[in-house]
Amino acid sequence: MRDFLYRSPRFKIDCRMDLIFGDVAVPGICLDVSESGLRGTFASPVPAGIEGLLTLYFDHAGEEGYQIHARVYAARNEETRIRFRYRSVQERLGFREFLKQLAPL
């Protein structure tokens, strides 16, 4: 019998994002998001293993957003997968509230 791992539900969205690592900021577009991570594309390649500060913008003007620490899990072709790196339970709960603004739960 196979064991199945629970995966957080993903929500299709179209919002801007930026990943900052070191002194480099790379803009991108988030395609879908869950409580554990996201899938998206970036304007320039971002290598797997990079950790940084990710900002997801929930308005198209790019003024209001949510910042969270993240790690690039995989980068294939033009698609990048990112996992969030929560530093506390409060941070996870805060992101859950932010996610409700982006996608209906």
C-alpha positions as CSV (number, residue, x, y, z in Angstrom):
1,M,0.0,0.0,0.0
2,R,1.3,3.5,-0.9
3,D,1.5,6.3,1.6
4,F,0.3,9.6,0.3
5,L,1.5,13.0,1.5
6,Y,-1.0,15.7,2.1
7,R,-0.5,18.7,-0.2
8,S,-1.9,22.1,0.5
9,P,-4.6,23.1,-2.0
10,R,-3.3,25.4,-4.8
11,F,-5.2,28.4,-6.1
12,K,-4.7,29.8,-9.6
13,I,-3.9,33.5,-9.4
14,D,-2.1,36.1,-11.5
15,C,-0.2,38.5,-9.3
16,R,3.2,40.2,-9.5
17,M,6.1,39.1,-7.2
18,D,9.7,40.0,-6.6
19,L,12.4,37.7,-5.2
20,I,15.3,39.5,-3.4
21,F,18.5,37.5,-2.7
22,G,21.7,39.3,-1.9
23,D,21.5,42.6,-3.7
24,V,19.6,41.2,-6.6
25,A,15.8,41.7,-7.1
26,V,14.1,39.6,-9.8
27,P,10.5,40.4,-10.8
28,G,8.1,37.7,-11.7
29,I,4.5,36.5,-12.0
30,C,2.9,34.0,-9.6
31,L,0.7,31.5,-11.4
32,D,-0.6,29.5,-8.5
33,V,-0.1,29.5,-4.7
34,S,-0.7,27.4,-1.7
35,E,0.1,27.7,2.0
36,S,3.3,25.9,1.4
37,G,4.6,27.5,-1.7
38,L,4.0,28.7,-5.3
39,R,4.7,28.2,-9.0
40,G,5.6,31.1,-11.2
41,T,7.9,32.6,-13.8
42,F,10.7,35.2,-13.4
43,A,12.1,37.8,-15.8
44,S,15.5,36.2,-15.6
45,P,16.5,32.7,-14.4
46,V,16.6,32.0,-10.7
47,P,18.7,29.0,-9.8
48,A,17.4,26.2,-7.5
49,G,18.6,26.5,-3.9
50,I,18.5,30.3,-3.7
51,E,17.0,31.6,-0.5
52,G,15.6,35.1,-0.2
53,L,12.8,37.5,0.6
54,L,9.7,37.0,-1.6
55,T,7.1,39.8,-2.0
56,L,3.7,38.9,-3.4
57,Y,1.6,41.9,-4.6
58,F,-2.1,41.7,-4.3
59,D,-2.8,44.9,-6.2
60,H,-1.8,45.5,-9.8
61,A,-0.1,48.8,-8.9
62,G,2.5,46.9,-6.9
63,E,2.1,49.0,-3.8
64,E,0.5,46.5,-1.4
65,G,2.2,43.2,-0.8
66,Y,3.2,40.5,1.6
67,Q,6.8,39.5,2.3
68,I,7.9,36.0,3.3
69,H,11.1,34.2,3.4
70,A,11.3,31.6,0.6
71,R,13.6,29.0,-1.1
72,V,13.7,28.2,-4.8
73,Y,12.9,24.5,-4.9
74,A,13.1,23.8,-8.6
75,A,13.7,25.8,-11.8
76,R,12.8,24.1,-15.1
77,N,12.5,25.9,-18.4
78,E,10.6,29.1,-17.6
79,E,8.8,27.7,-14.5
80,T,10.0,28.1,-11.0
81,R,8.7,26.4,-7.8
82,I,9.2,28.1,-4.5
83,R,8.6,26.8,-0.9
84,F,7.9,29.2,1.9
85,R,10.2,29.2,5.0
86,Y,8.0,30.2,7.9
87,R,9.9,31.4,11.0
88,S,6.9,31.1,13.4
89,V,3.4,29.9,13.7
90,Q,2.3,33.5,13.7
91,E,4.0,34.0,10.3
92,R,2.1,31.0,8.9
93,L,-1.2,32.3,10.2
94,G,-0.5,35.7,8.8
95,F,0.2,34.2,5.4
96,R,-3.0,32.2,5.6
97,E,-4.9,35.5,6.1
98,F,-3.1,37.1,3.2
99,L,-3.9,34.1,1.0
100,K,-7.6,34.7,1.7
101,Q,-7.3,38.0,-0.1
102,L,-5.7,36.4,-3.1
103,A,-7.9,33.4,-3.5
104,P,-11.1,32.2,-2.0
105,L,-10.5,29.3,0.5
